[in-house]
Amino acid sequence: MPPRRDGPAGSERRPVLDEVEFAGQEWAFRQVRGNDSGRSYLCPGCQQDVPASSAHTVAWPASSMSGVENRRHWHTTCWNARDRRRPGHAWA
Ligand SMILES: [Zn+2]
């Protein structure tokens, strides 16, 4: 495993563009541009595919040390309407 470029101190300061409270916890999120990875994700808002090739929103628990691994890909419209799309199951 290659050494991390950000040491223990740096990892506490990962850049976060924005944070909101949703489903009982703080979420960091950012808009991402589409890429050509060919992957697709499941949008937690509508349970439909989010193609990586489209611009969308990535959100992850701000308090999680492994937040990047727990990130979720949302349609930006679904993210913006998340309060109306609150999932019925636990999110931790
Ligand atoms: Zn969606």
PDB file of the backbone (N, CA, C, O) and the ligand in Angstrom, with CONECT records:
HET     ZN  A 101       1
ATOM      1  N   MET A   1       0.853  -1.198   0.000  1.00  0.00           N
ATOM      2  CA  MET A   1       0.000   0.000   0.000  1.00  0.00           C
ATOM      3  C   MET A   1       0.886   1.245   0.000  1.00  0.00           C
ATOM      4  O   MET A   1       1.710   1.404   0.901  1.00  0.00           O
ATOM      5  N   PRO A   2       0.743   2.100  -0.953  1.00  0.00           N
ATOM      6  CA  PRO A   2       1.609   3.291  -1.024  1.00  0.00           C
ATOM      7  C   PRO A   2       1.327   4.237   0.127  1.00  0.00           C
ATOM      8  O   PRO A   2       0.195   4.331   0.599  1.00  0.00           O
ATOM      9  N   PRO A   3       2.362   4.942   0.579  1.00  0.00           N
ATOM     10  CA  PRO A   3       2.159   5.909   1.670  1.00  0.00           C
ATOM     11  C   PRO A   3       1.215   7.028   1.243  1.00  0.00           C
ATOM     12  O   PRO A   3       1.263   7.517   0.114  1.00  0.00           O
ATOM     13  N   ARG A   4       0.372   7.407   2.165  1.00  0.00           N
ATOM     14  CA  ARG A   4      -0.557   8.493   1.869  1.00  0.00           C
ATOM     15  C   ARG A   4       0.187   9.818   1.821  1.00  0.00           C
ATOM     16  O   ARG A   4       1.104  10.061   2.605  1.00  0.00           O
ATOM     17  N   ARG A   5      -0.207  10.638   0.925  1.00  0.00           N
ATOM     18  CA  ARG A   5       0.461  11.927   0.805  1.00  0.00           C
ATOM     19  C   ARG A   5       0.077  12.850   1.966  1.00  0.00           C
ATOM     20  O   ARG A   5       0.884  13.658   2.427  1.00  0.00           O
ATOM     21  N   ASP A   6      -1.137  12.719   2.415  1.00  0.00           N
ATOM     22  CA  ASP A   6      -1.534  13.539   3.560  1.00  0.00           C
ATOM     23  C   ASP A   6      -1.323  12.723   4.827  1.00  0.00           C
ATOM     24  O   ASP A   6      -1.880  11.634   4.959  1.00  0.00           O
ATOM     25  N   GLY A   7      -0.547  13.222   5.735  1.00  0.00           N
ATOM     26  CA  GLY A   7      -0.263  12.523   6.977  1.00  0.00           C
ATOM     27  C   GLY A   7      -1.473  12.498   7.875  1.00  0.00           C
ATOM     28  O   GLY A   7      -2.556  12.935   7.486  1.00  0.00           O
ATOM     29  N   PRO A   8      -1.290  11.985   9.083  1.00  0.00           N
ATOM     30  CA  PRO A   8      -2.418  11.922  10.040  1.00  0.00           C
ATOM     31  C   PRO A   8      -3.051  13.288  10.286  1.00  0.00           C
ATOM     32  O   PRO A   8      -4.268  13.403  10.422  1.00  0.00           O
ATOM     33  N   ALA A   9      -2.208  14.321  10.340  1.00  0.00           N
ATOM     34  CA  ALA A   9      -2.768  15.646  10.585  1.00  0.00           C
ATOM     35  C   ALA A   9      -3.555  16.126   9.364  1.00  0.00           C
ATOM     36  O   ALA A   9      -4.632  16.710   9.489  1.00  0.00           O
ATOM     37  N   GLY A  10      -3.001  15.871   8.200  1.00  0.00           N
ATOM     38  CA  GLY A  10      -3.643  16.357   6.985  1.00  0.00           C
ATOM     39  C   GLY A  10      -4.967  15.682   6.713  1.00  0.00           C
ATOM     40  O   GLY A  10      -5.871  16.292   6.142  1.00  0.00           O
ATOM     41  N   SER A  11      -5.094  14.427   7.116  1.00  0.00           N
ATOM     42  CA  SER A  11      -6.321  13.709   6.784  1.00  0.00           C
ATOM     43  C   SER A  11      -7.524  14.292   7.505  1.00  0.00           C
ATOM     44  O   SER A  11      -8.664  14.068   7.097  1.00  0.00           O
ATOM     45  N   GLU A  12      -7.276  15.039   8.577  1.00  0.00           N
ATOM     46  CA  GLU A  12      -8.380  15.660   9.293  1.00  0.00           C
ATOM     47  C   GLU A  12      -8.869  16.913   8.584  1.00  0.00           C
ATOM     48  O   GLU A  12      -9.904  17.485   8.926  1.00  0.00           O
ATOM     49  N   ARG A  13      -8.114  17.310   7.613  1.00  0.00           N
ATOM     50  CA  ARG A  13      -8.416  18.577   6.964  1.00  0.00           C
ATOM     51  C   ARG A  13      -8.734  18.371   5.491  1.00  0.00           C
ATOM     52  O   ARG A  13      -8.363  19.189   4.649  1.00  0.00           O
ATOM     53  N   ARG A  14      -9.404  17.304   5.191  1.00  0.00           N
ATOM     54  CA  ARG A  14      -9.714  17.100   3.787  1.00  0.00           C
ATOM     55  C   ARG A  14     -10.667  18.198   3.324  1.00  0.00           C
ATOM     56  O   ARG A  14     -11.555  18.610   4.069  1.00  0.00           O
ATOM     57  N   PRO A  15     -10.486  18.654   2.132  1.00  0.00           N
ATOM     58  CA  PRO A  15     -11.304  19.775   1.660  1.00  0.00           C
ATOM     59  C   PRO A  15     -12.766  19.387   1.499  1.00  0.00           C
ATOM     60  O   PRO A  15     -13.101  18.360   0.909  1.00  0.00           O
ATOM     61  N   VAL A  16     -13.601  20.220   2.028  1.00  0.00           N
ATOM     62  CA  VAL A  16     -15.040  20.000   1.930  1.00  0.00           C
ATOM     63  C   VAL A  16     -15.666  21.271   1.395  1.00  0.00           C
ATOM     64  O   VAL A  16     -15.420  22.362   1.910  1.00  0.00           O
ATOM     65  N   LEU A  17     -16.453  21.130   0.391  1.00  0.00           N
ATOM     66  CA  LEU A  17     -17.046  22.316  -0.201  1.00  0.00           C
ATOM     67  C   LEU A  17     -18.285  22.766   0.548  1.00  0.00           C
ATOM     68  O   LEU A  17     -18.552  23.961   0.677  1.00  0.00           O
ATOM     69  N   ASP A  18     -19.031  21.804   1.034  1.00  0.00           N
ATOM     70  CA  ASP A  18     -20.292  22.163   1.654  1.00  0.00           C
ATOM     71  C   ASP A  18     -20.741  21.014   2.543  1.00  0.00           C
ATOM     72  O   ASP A  18     -20.401  19.856   2.301  1.00  0.00           O
ATOM     73  N   GLU A  19     -21.503  21.345   3.568  1.00  0.00           N
ATOM     74  CA  GLU A  19     -22.046  20.299   4.420  1.00  0.00           C
ATOM     75  C   GLU A  19     -23.491  20.623   4.728  1.00  0.00           C
ATOM     76  O   GLU A  19     -23.859  21.784   4.908  1.00  0.00           O
ATOM     77  N   VAL A  20     -24.299  19.592   4.786  1.00  0.00           N
ATOM     78  CA  VAL A  20     -25.695  19.779   5.138  1.00  0.00           C
ATOM     79  C   VAL A  20     -26.087  18.665   6.099  1.00  0.00           C
ATOM     80  O   VAL A  20     -25.410  17.640   6.189  1.00  0.00           O
ATOM     81  N   GLU A  21     -27.176  18.874   6.807  1.00  0.00           N
ATOM     82  CA  GLU A  21     -27.701  17.817   7.654  1.00  0.00           C
ATOM     83  C   GLU A  21     -28.820  17.125   6.912  1.00  0.00           C
ATOM     84  O   GLU A  21     -29.720  17.765   6.368  1.00  0.00           O
ATOM     85  N   PHE A  22     -28.751  15.824   6.899  1.00  0.00           N
ATOM     86  CA  PHE A  22     -29.768  15.048   6.198  1.00  0.00           C
ATOM     87  C   PHE A  22     -29.825  13.674   6.829  1.00  0.00           C
ATOM     88  O   PHE A  22     -28.793  13.074   7.129  1.00  0.00           O
ATOM     89  N   ALA A  23     -31.038  13.177   7.031  1.00  0.00           N
ATOM     90  CA  ALA A  23     -31.238  11.834   7.578  1.00  0.00           C
ATOM     91  C   ALA A  23     -30.457  11.641   8.874  1.00  0.00           C
ATOM     92  O   ALA A  23     -29.935  10.558   9.140  1.00  0.00           O
ATOM     93  N   GLY A  24     -30.381  12.708   9.683  1.00  0.00           N
ATOM     94  CA  GLY A  24     -29.813  12.588  11.014  1.00  0.00           C
ATOM     95  C   GLY A  24     -28.313  12.706  11.093  1.00  0.00           C
ATOM     96  O   GLY A  24     -27.746  12.499  12.166  1.00  0.00           O
ATOM     97  N   GLN A  25     -27.649  13.028  10.008  1.00  0.00           N
ATOM     98  CA  GLN A  25     -26.208  13.237  10.099  1.00  0.00           C
ATOM     99  C   GLN A  25     -25.749  14.308   9.124  1.00  0.00           C
ATOM    100  O   GLN A  25     -26.480  14.730   8.229  1.00  0.00           O
ATOM    101  N   GLU A  26     -24.501  14.732   9.335  1.00  0.00           N
ATOM    102  CA  GLU A  26     -23.928  15.746   8.462  1.00  0.00           C
ATOM    103  C   GLU A  26     -23.379  15.078   7.212  1.00  0.00           C
ATOM    104  O   GLU A  26     -22.738  14.029   7.268  1.00  0.00           O
ATOM    105  N   TRP A  27     -23.647  15.710   6.104  1.00  0.00           N
ATOM    106  CA  TRP A  27     -23.146  15.192   4.832  1.00  0.00           C
ATOM    107  C   TRP A  27     -22.323  16.268   4.145  1.00  0.00           C
ATOM    108  O   TRP A  27     -22.712  17.434   4.070  1.00  0.00           O
ATOM    109  N   ALA A  28     -21.197  15.846   3.660  1.00  0.00           N
ATOM    110  CA  ALA A  28     -20.435  16.709   2.767  1.00  0.00           C
ATOM    111  C   ALA A  28     -20.814  16.330   1.345  1.00  0.00           C
ATOM    112  O   ALA A  28     -21.098  15.166   1.061  1.00  0.00           O
ATOM    113  N   PHE A  29     -20.819  17.285   0.478  1.00  0.00           N
ATOM    114  CA  PHE A  29     -21.186  16.942  -0.893  1.00  0.00           C
ATOM    115  C   PHE A  29     -20.491  17.868  -1.870  1.00  0.00           C
ATOM    116  O   PHE A  29     -20.054  18.965  -1.524  1.00  0.00           O
ATOM    117  N   ARG A  30     -20.407  17.405  -3.063  1.00  0.00           N
ATOM    118  CA  ARG A  30     -19.884  18.262  -4.118  1.00  0.00           C
ATOM    119  C   ARG A  30     -20.465  17.832  -5.453  1.00  0.00           C
ATOM    120  O   ARG A  30     -20.866  16.685  -5.651  1.00  0.00           O
ATOM    121  N   GLN A  31     -20.492  18.775  -6.338  1.00  0.00           N
ATOM    122  CA  GLN A  31     -20.937  18.485  -7.694  1.00  0.00           C
ATOM    123  C   GLN A  31     -19.750  17.913  -8.466  1.00  0.00           C
ATOM    124  O   GLN A  31     -18.617  18.376  -8.330  1.00  0.00           O
ATOM    125  N   VAL A  32     -20.027  16.928  -9.255  1.00  0.00           N
ATOM    126  CA  VAL A  32     -18.965  16.388 -10.094  1.00  0.00           C
ATOM    127  C   VAL A  32     -19.394  16.448 -11.555  1.00  0.00           C
ATOM    128  O   VAL A  32     -20.568  16.308 -11.899  1.00  0.00           O
ATOM    129  N   ARG A  33     -18.406  16.658 -12.380  1.00  0.00           N
ATOM    130  CA  ARG A  33     -18.675  16.627 -13.813  1.00  0.00           C
ATOM    131  C   ARG A  33     -18.707  15.189 -14.272  1.00  0.00           C
ATOM    132  O   ARG A  33     -18.158  14.304 -13.617  1.00  0.00           O
ATOM    133  N   GLY A  34     -19.329  14.967 -15.364  1.00  0.00           N
ATOM    134  CA  GLY A  34     -19.347  13.614 -15.900  1.00  0.00           C
ATOM    135  C   GLY A  34     -17.960  13.169 -16.312  1.00  0.00           C
ATOM    136  O   GLY A  34     -17.114  13.988 -16.673  1.00  0.00           O
ATOM    137  N   ASN A  35     -17.732  11.874 -16.259  1.00  0.00           N
ATOM    138  CA  ASN A  35     -16.460  11.343 -16.748  1.00  0.00           C
ATOM    139  C   ASN A  35     -16.759  10.142 -17.646  1.00  0.00           C
ATOM    140  O   ASN A  35     -17.905   9.716 -17.784  1.00  0.00           O
ATOM    141  N   ASP A  36     -15.712   9.617 -18.243  1.00  0.00           N
ATOM    142  CA  ASP A  36     -15.932   8.545 -19.216  1.00  0.00           C
ATOM    143  C   ASP A  36     -15.549   7.179 -18.647  1.00  0.00           C
ATOM    144  O   ASP A  36     -15.133   6.285 -19.383  1.00  0.00           O
ATOM    145  N   SER A  37     -15.694   7.029 -17.328  1.00  0.00           N
ATOM    146  CA  SER A  37     -15.328   5.759 -16.711  1.00  0.00           C
ATOM    147  C   SER A  37     -16.282   4.634 -17.118  1.00  0.00           C
ATOM    148  O   SER A  37     -15.953   3.455 -16.989  1.00  0.00           O
ATOM    149  N   GLY A  38     -17.454   5.004 -17.606  1.00  0.00           N
ATOM    150  CA  GLY A  38     -18.409   3.982 -18.017  1.00  0.00           C
ATOM    151  C   GLY A  38     -19.175   3.366 -16.867  1.00  0.00           C
ATOM    152  O   GLY A  38     -19.985   2.460 -17.065  1.00  0.00           O
ATOM    153  N   ARG A  39     -18.920   3.856 -15.662  1.00  0.00           N
ATOM    154  CA  ARG A  39     -19.612   3.278 -14.504  1.00  0.00           C
ATOM    155  C   ARG A  39     -20.988   3.904 -14.360  1.00  0.00           C
ATOM    156  O   ARG A  39     -21.310   4.908 -14.995  1.00  0.00           O
ATOM    157  N   SER A  40     -21.787   3.283 -13.509  1.00  0.00           N
ATOM    158  CA  SER A  40     -23.044   3.908 -13.145  1.00  0.00           C
ATOM    159  C   SER A  40     -23.306   3.575 -11.685  1.00  0.00           C
ATOM    160  O   SER A  40     -22.785   2.592 -11.158  1.00  0.00           O
ATOM    161  N   TYR A  41     -24.097   4.381 -11.054  1.00  0.00           N
ATOM    162  CA  TYR A  41     -24.368   4.264  -9.627  1.00  0.00           C
ATOM    163  C   TYR A  41     -25.863   4.244  -9.414  1.00  0.00           C
ATOM    164  O   TYR A  41     -26.641   4.544 -10.320  1.00  0.00           O
ATOM    165  N   LEU A  42     -26.260   3.882  -8.190  1.00  0.00           N
ATOM    166  CA  LEU A  42     -27.681   3.878  -7.880  1.00  0.00           C
ATOM    167  C   LEU A  42     -28.001   5.125  -7.066  1.00  0.00           C
ATOM    168  O   LEU A  42     -27.459   5.321  -5.978  1.00  0.00           O
ATOM    169  N   CYS A  43     -28.863   5.947  -7.585  1.00  0.00           N
ATOM    170  CA  CYS A  43     -29.236   7.168  -6.892  1.00  0.00           C
ATOM    171  C   CYS A  43     -30.092   6.820  -5.680  1.00  0.00           C
ATOM    172  O   CYS A  43     -31.118   6.156  -5.829  1.00  0.00           O
ATOM    173  N   PRO A  44     -29.691   7.254  -4.470  1.00  0.00           N
ATOM    174  CA  PRO A  44     -30.491   6.952  -3.280  1.00  0.00           C
ATOM    175  C   PRO A  44     -31.839   7.664  -3.300  1.00  0.00           C
ATOM    176  O   PRO A  44     -32.764   7.275  -2.586  1.00  0.00           O
ATOM    177  N   GLY A  45     -31.947   8.696  -4.109  1.00  0.00           N
ATOM    178  CA  GLY A  45     -33.180   9.468  -4.119  1.00  0.00           C
ATOM    179  C   GLY A  45     -34.288   8.778  -4.896  1.00  0.00           C
ATOM    180  O   GLY A  45     -35.438   8.751  -4.458  1.00  0.00           O
ATOM    181  N   CYS A  46     -33.943   8.222  -6.047  1.00  0.00           N
ATOM    182  CA  CYS A  46     -34.979   7.662  -6.898  1.00  0.00           C
ATOM    183  C   CYS A  46     -34.729   6.194  -7.241  1.00  0.00           C
ATOM    184  O   CYS A  46     -35.522   5.582  -7.956  1.00  0.00           O
ATOM    185  N   GLN A  47     -33.645   5.634  -6.741  1.00  0.00           N
ATOM    186  CA  GLN A  47     -33.319   4.227  -6.980  1.00  0.00           C
ATOM    187  C   GLN A  47     -33.147   3.924  -8.460  1.00  0.00           C
ATOM    188  O   GLN A  47     -33.450   2.823  -8.921  1.00  0.00           O
ATOM    189  N   GLN A  48     -32.662   4.902  -9.190  1.00  0.00           N
ATOM    190  CA  GLN A  48     -32.382   4.668 -10.602  1.00  0.00           C
ATOM    191  C   GLN A  48     -30.917   4.961 -10.893  1.00  0.00           C
ATOM    192  O   GLN A  48     -30.206   5.553 -10.080  1.00  0.00           O
ATOM    193  N   ASP A  49     -30.493   4.537 -12.054  1.00  0.00           N
ATOM    194  CA  ASP A  49     -29.078   4.661 -12.398  1.00  0.00           C
ATOM    195  C   ASP A  49     -28.628   6.112 -12.503  1.00  0.00           C
ATOM    196  O   ASP A  49     -29.349   6.967 -13.018  1.00  0.00           O
ATOM    197  N   VAL A  50     -27.427   6.371 -12.006  1.00  0.00           N
ATOM    198  CA  VAL A  50     -26.751   7.637 -12.223  1.00  0.00           C
ATOM    199  C   VAL A  50     -25.529   7.327 -13.087  1.00  0.00           C
ATOM    200  O   VAL A  50     -24.536   6.812 -12.573  1.00  0.00           O
ATOM    201  N   PRO A  51     -25.577   7.623 -14.365  1.00  0.00           N
ATOM    202  CA  PRO A  51     -24.409   7.356 -15.204  1.00  0.00           C
ATOM    203  C   PRO A  51     -23.251   8.271 -14.817  1.00  0.00           C
ATOM    204  O   PRO A  51     -23.436   9.471 -14.612  1.00  0.00           O
ATOM    205  N   ALA A  52     -22.054   7.690 -14.719  1.00  0.00           N
ATOM    206  CA  ALA A  52     -20.889   8.507 -14.380  1.00  0.00           C
ATOM    207  C   ALA A  52     -20.622   9.547 -15.459  1.00  0.00           C
ATOM    208  O   ALA A  52     -19.938  10.542 -15.219  1.00  0.00           O
ATOM    209  N   SER A  53     -21.158   9.314 -16.632  1.00  0.00           N
ATOM    210  CA  SER A  53     -20.912  10.249 -17.731  1.00  0.00           C
ATOM    211  C   SER A  53     -21.725  11.532 -17.600  1.00  0.00           C
ATOM    212  O   SER A  53     -21.484  12.496 -18.326  1.00  0.00           O
ATOM    213  N   SER A  54     -22.685  11.549 -16.680  1.00  0.00           N
ATOM    214  CA  SER A  54     -23.490  12.758 -16.515  1.00  0.00           C
ATOM    215  C   SER A  54     -23.029  13.514 -15.276  1.00  0.00           C
ATOM    216  O   SER A  54     -22.535  12.914 -14.322  1.00  0.00           O
ATOM    217  N   ALA A  55     -23.191  14.823 -15.297  1.00  0.00           N
ATOM    218  CA  ALA A  55     -22.893  15.613 -14.106  1.00  0.00           C
ATOM    219  C   ALA A  55     -23.879  15.217 -13.012  1.00  0.00           C
ATOM    220  O   ALA A  55     -25.078  15.092 -13.259  1.00  0.00           O
ATOM    221  N   HIS A  56     -23.363  15.022 -11.802  1.00  0.00           N
ATOM    222  CA  HIS A  56     -24.244  14.637 -10.705  1.00  0.00           C
ATOM    223  C   HIS A  56     -23.633  15.105  -9.387  1.00  0.00           C
ATOM    224  O   HIS A  56     -22.631  15.819  -9.385  1.00  0.00           O
ATOM    225  N   THR A  57     -24.229  14.709  -8.279  1.00  0.00           N
ATOM    226  CA  THR A  57     -23.771  15.145  -6.970  1.00  0.00           C
ATOM    227  C   THR A  57     -23.294  13.948  -6.172  1.00  0.00           C
ATOM    228  O   THR A  57     -23.964  12.916  -6.129  1.00  0.00           O
ATOM    229  N   VAL A  58     -22.140  14.082  -5.542  1.00  0.00           N
ATOM    230  CA  VAL A  58     -21.609  13.043  -4.673  1.00  0.00           C
ATOM    231  C   VAL A  58     -21.722  13.535  -3.234  1.00  0.00           C
ATOM    232  O   VAL A  58     -21.321  14.656  -2.923  1.00  0.00           O
ATOM    233  N   ALA A  59     -22.265  12.700  -2.367  1.00  0.00           N
ATOM    234  CA  ALA A  59     -22.414  13.066  -0.957  1.00  0.00           C
ATOM    235  C   ALA A  59     -21.880  11.924  -0.103  1.00  0.00           C
ATOM    236  O   ALA A  59     -21.999  10.752  -0.463  1.00  0.00           O
ATOM    237  N   TRP A  60     -21.281  12.290   1.052  1.00  0.00           N
ATOM    238  CA  TRP A  60     -20.753  11.284   1.951  1.00  0.00           C
ATOM    239  C   TRP A  60     -20.876  11.799   3.369  1.00  0.00           C
ATOM    240  O   TRP A  60     -20.904  13.010   3.586  1.00  0.00           O
ATOM    241  N   PRO A  61     -20.950  10.888   4.355  1.00  0.00           N
ATOM    242  CA  PRO A  61     -21.088  11.324   5.747  1.00  0.00           C
ATOM    243  C   PRO A  61     -19.877  12.117   6.175  1.00  0.00           C
ATOM    244  O   PRO A  61     -18.755  11.614   6.125  1.00  0.00           O
ATOM    245  N   ALA A  62     -20.090  13.353   6.595  1.00  0.00           N
ATOM    246  CA  ALA A  62     -18.976  14.235   6.927  1.00  0.00           C
ATOM    247  C   ALA A  62     -18.219  13.741   8.147  1.00  0.00           C
ATOM    248  O   ALA A  62     -17.034  14.037   8.303  1.00  0.00           O
ATOM    249  N   SER A  63     -18.885  12.993   9.010  1.00  0.00           N
ATOM    250  CA  SER A  63     -18.241  12.566  10.250  1.00  0.00           C
ATOM    251  C   SER A  63     -17.490  11.254  10.073  1.00  0.00           C
ATOM    252  O   SER A  63     -16.773  10.825  10.977  1.00  0.00           O
ATOM    253  N   SER A  64     -17.642  10.631   8.954  1.00  0.00           N
ATOM    254  CA  SER A  64     -17.038   9.319   8.774  1.00  0.00           C
ATOM    255  C   SER A  64     -15.579   9.436   8.364  1.00  0.00           C
ATOM    256  O   SER A  64     -15.240  10.201   7.461  1.00  0.00           O
ATOM    257  N   MET A  65     -14.723   8.680   9.027  1.00  0.00           N
ATOM    258  CA  MET A  65     -13.322   8.687   8.655  1.00  0.00           C
ATOM    259  C   MET A  65     -13.131   8.081   7.270  1.00  0.00           C
ATOM    260  O   MET A  65     -12.199   8.427   6.545  1.00  0.00           O
ATOM    261  N   SER A  66     -14.020   7.185   6.925  1.00  0.00           N
ATOM    262  CA  SER A  66     -13.934   6.549   5.607  1.00  0.00           C
ATOM    263  C   SER A  66     -15.040   7.086   4.712  1.00  0.00           C
ATOM    264  O   SER A  66     -15.670   6.351   3.952  1.00  0.00           O
ATOM    265  N   GLY A  67     -15.249   8.368   4.827  1.00  0.00           N
ATOM    266  CA  GLY A  67     -16.355   8.969   4.099  1.00  0.00           C
ATOM    267  C   GLY A  67     -16.300   8.722   2.611  1.00  0.00           C
ATOM    268  O   GLY A  67     -17.327   8.527   1.960  1.00  0.00           O
ATOM    269  N   VAL A  68     -15.088   8.731   2.075  1.00  0.00           N
ATOM    270  CA  VAL A  68     -14.981   8.565   0.632  1.00  0.00           C
ATOM    271  C   VAL A  68     -15.532   7.199   0.208  1.00  0.00           C
ATOM    272  O   VAL A  68     -16.128   7.052  -0.859  1.00  0.00           O
ATOM    273  N   GLU A  69     -15.316   6.212   1.071  1.00  0.00           N
ATOM    274  CA  GLU A  69     -15.810   4.881   0.719  1.00  0.00           C
ATOM    275  C   GLU A  69     -17.317   4.794   0.871  1.00  0.00           C
ATOM    276  O   GLU A  69     -17.953   3.922   0.279  1.00  0.00           O
ATOM    277  N   ASN A  70     -17.888   5.685   1.654  1.00  0.00           N
ATOM    278  CA  ASN A  70     -19.330   5.656   1.875  1.00  0.00           C
ATOM    279  C   ASN A  70     -20.064   6.666   1.018  1.00  0.00           C
ATOM    280  O   ASN A  70     -21.244   6.930   1.246  1.00  0.00           O
ATOM    281  N   ARG A  71     -19.405   7.216   0.066  1.00  0.00           N
ATOM    282  CA  ARG A  71     -20.054   8.264  -0.710  1.00  0.00           C
ATOM    283  C   ARG A  71     -21.139   7.679  -1.597  1.00  0.00           C
ATOM    284  O   ARG A  71     -21.074   6.534  -2.044  1.00  0.00           O
ATOM    285  N   ARG A  72     -22.117   8.499  -1.826  1.00  0.00           N
ATOM    286  CA  ARG A  72     -23.260   8.093  -2.634  1.00  0.00           C
ATOM    287  C   ARG A  72     -23.407   9.069  -3.786  1.00  0.00           C
ATOM    288  O   ARG A  72     -23.127  10.262  -3.669  1.00  0.00           O
ATOM    289  N   HIS A  73     -23.844   8.530  -4.870  1.00  0.00           N
ATOM    290  CA  HIS A  73     -23.982   9.342  -6.073  1.00  0.00           C
ATOM    291  C   HIS A  73     -25.457   9.625  -6.313  1.00  0.00           C
ATOM    292  O   HIS A  73     -26.276   8.713  -6.427  1.00  0.00           O
ATOM    293  N   TRP A  74     -25.762  10.874  -6.385  1.00  0.00           N
ATOM    294  CA  TRP A  74     -27.146  11.322  -6.554  1.00  0.00           C
ATOM    295  C   TRP A  74     -27.288  12.051  -7.883  1.00  0.00           C
ATOM    296  O   TRP A  74     -26.354  12.694  -8.362  1.00  0.00           O
ATOM    297  N   HIS A  75     -28.482  11.936  -8.470  1.00  0.00           N
ATOM    298  CA  HIS A  75     -28.826  12.922  -9.482  1.00  0.00           C
ATOM    299  C   HIS A  75     -28.871  14.270  -8.761  1.00  0.00           C
ATOM    300  O   HIS A  75     -29.395  14.364  -7.651  1.00  0.00           O
ATOM    301  N   THR A  76     -28.340  15.281  -9.370  1.00  0.00           N
ATOM    302  CA  THR A  76     -28.335  16.581  -8.700  1.00  0.00           C
ATOM    303  C   THR A  76     -29.754  17.034  -8.369  1.00  0.00           C
ATOM    304  O   THR A  76     -29.987  17.645  -7.326  1.00  0.00           O
ATOM    305  N   THR A  77     -30.685  16.739  -9.241  1.00  0.00           N
ATOM    306  CA  THR A  77     -32.071  17.139  -8.964  1.00  0.00           C
ATOM    307  C   THR A  77     -32.625  16.377  -7.767  1.00  0.00           C
ATOM    308  O   THR A  77     -33.380  16.933  -6.969  1.00  0.00           O
ATOM    309  N   CYS A  78     -32.252  15.107  -7.640  1.00  0.00           N
ATOM    310  CA  CYS A  78     -32.725  14.322  -6.495  1.00  0.00           C
ATOM    311  C   CYS A  78     -32.076  14.821  -5.213  1.00  0.00           C
ATOM    312  O   CYS A  78     -32.734  14.917  -4.176  1.00  0.00           O
ATOM    313  N   TRP A  79     -30.784  15.140  -5.281  1.00  0.00           N
ATOM    314  CA  TRP A  79     -30.102  15.673  -4.100  1.00  0.00           C
ATOM    315  C   TRP A  79     -30.768  16.964  -3.647  1.00  0.00           C
ATOM    316  O   TRP A  79     -31.000  17.168  -2.455  1.00  0.00           O
ATOM    317  N   ASN A  80     -31.069  17.824  -4.594  1.00  0.00           N
ATOM    318  CA  ASN A  80     -31.682  19.093  -4.239  1.00  0.00           C
ATOM    319  C   ASN A  80     -33.068  18.891  -3.632  1.00  0.00           C
ATOM    320  O   ASN A  80     -33.549  19.724  -2.864  1.00  0.00           O
ATOM    321  N   ALA A  81     -33.691  17.789  -3.982  1.00  0.00           N
ATOM    322  CA  ALA A  81     -35.038  17.505  -3.475  1.00  0.00           C
ATOM    323  C   ALA A  81     -35.000  16.426  -2.393  1.00  0.00           C
ATOM    324  O   ALA A  81     -36.014  15.780  -2.128  1.00  0.00           O
ATOM    325  N   ARG A  82     -33.836  16.228  -1.764  1.00  0.00           N
ATOM    326  CA  ARG A  82     -33.674  15.097  -0.846  1.00  0.00           C
ATOM    327  C   ARG A  82     -34.663  15.122   0.307  1.00  0.00           C
ATOM    328  O   ARG A  82     -35.066  14.064   0.790  1.00  0.00           O
ATOM    329  N   ASP A  83     -35.061  16.300   0.757  1.00  0.00           N
ATOM    330  CA  ASP A  83     -35.999  16.343   1.873  1.00  0.00           C
ATOM    331  C   ASP A  83     -37.346  15.750   1.501  1.00  0.00           C
ATOM    332  O   ASP A  83     -38.110  15.316   2.363  1.00  0.00           O
ATOM    333  N   ARG A  84     -37.620  15.737   0.225  1.00  0.00           N
ATOM    334  CA  ARG A  84     -38.871  15.137  -0.221  1.00  0.00           C
ATOM    335  C   ARG A  84     -38.670  13.668  -0.590  1.00  0.00           C
ATOM    336  O   ARG A  84     -39.630  12.968  -0.912  1.00  0.00           O
ATOM    337  N   ARG A  85     -37.430  13.209  -0.543  1.00  0.00           N
ATOM    338  CA  ARG A  85     -37.133  11.841  -0.948  1.00  0.00           C
ATOM    339  C   ARG A  85     -36.462  11.080   0.186  1.00  0.00           C
ATOM    340  O   ARG A  85     -35.683  10.156  -0.047  1.00  0.00           O
ATOM    341  N   ARG A  86     -36.769  11.471   1.395  1.00  0.00           N
ATOM    342  CA  ARG A  86     -36.136  10.832   2.536  1.00  0.00           C
ATOM    343  C   ARG A  86     -36.367   9.321   2.470  1.00  0.00           C
ATOM    344  O   ARG A  86     -37.504   8.855   2.401  1.00  0.00           O
ATOM    345  N   PRO A  87     -35.297   8.589   2.491  1.00  0.00           N
ATOM    346  CA  PRO A  87     -35.436   7.133   2.377  1.00  0.00           C
ATOM    347  C   PRO A  87     -36.069   6.538   3.622  1.00  0.00           C
ATOM    348  O   PRO A  87     -35.957   7.087   4.718  1.00  0.00           O
ATOM    349  N   GLY A  88     -36.721   5.434   3.440  1.00  0.00           N
ATOM    350  CA  GLY A  88     -37.449   4.823   4.540  1.00  0.00           C
ATOM    351  C   GLY A  88     -36.601   3.904   5.396  1.00  0.00           C
ATOM    352  O   GLY A  88     -37.089   3.387   6.401  1.00  0.00           O
ATOM    353  N   HIS A  89     -35.369   3.687   5.035  1.00  0.00           N
ATOM    354  CA  HIS A  89     -34.520   2.784   5.794  1.00  0.00           C
ATOM    355  C   HIS A  89     -33.362   3.555   6.432  1.00  0.00           C
ATOM    356  O   HIS A  89     -33.080   4.692   6.054  1.00  0.00           O
ATOM    357  N   ALA A  90     -32.706   2.933   7.390  1.00  0.00           N
ATOM    358  CA  ALA A  90     -31.589   3.591   8.073  1.00  0.00           C
ATOM    359  C   ALA A  90     -30.438   3.793   7.113  1.00  0.00           C
ATOM    360  O   ALA A  90     -30.210   2.994   6.205  1.00  0.00           O
ATOM    361  N   TRP A  91     -29.729   4.865   7.332  1.00  0.00           N
ATOM    362  CA  TRP A  91     -28.674   5.246   6.402  1.00  0.00           C
ATOM    363  C   TRP A  91     -27.275   5.076   6.936  1.00  0.00           C
ATOM    364  O   TRP A  91     -26.331   5.332   6.189  1.00  0.00           O
ATOM    365  N   ALA A  92     -27.074   4.678   8.123  1.00  0.00           N
ATOM    366  CA  ALA A  92     -25.696   4.651   8.617  1.00  0.00           C
ATOM    367  C   ALA A  92     -24.931   3.576   7.882  1.00  0.00           C
ATOM    368  O   ALA A  92     -23.744   3.376   8.141  1.00  0.00           O
TER     369      ALA A  92
HETATM  370 ZN    ZN A 101     -32.215  10.199  -8.723  1.00  0.00          ZN2+
END
